[in-house]
Amino acid sequence: MYARKGKLDKALGEFQRAIKIEPTYALGYKNIGHIYLLEGSPDKAIEEYRKALSYRPSYGEAFSGLGEAYLIKGMIPEATREY
């Protein structure tokens, strides 16, 4: 909700609180990764997407986000692998 309203910092804080409560909350890590992509931080996004996938190995949206982050970094083979 916050991210849709352009309040990325508020959304980031909410998801960070969520994963403190439930450290295996894959959706939280995926959403943090998405926020980092929107903020132009693909390296941070990659880290969060990998965390999401460590808890939910078949999480399609996390793979897609990971591919997008690699694409932004110009890492085409890695992006292709994740998409």
TARAGI-V679049 format. One record per helix or strand of 2 or more residues. SS is the DSSP state (H for helix, E for strand). FROM is the first residue (numbers start at 1). TO is the last residue. If there is no record, write none. Layout:
ss from to
SS FROM TO
SS FROM TO
This chain:
ss from to
H 3 5
H 8 21
H 26 38
H 42 55
H 60 72
H 76 82
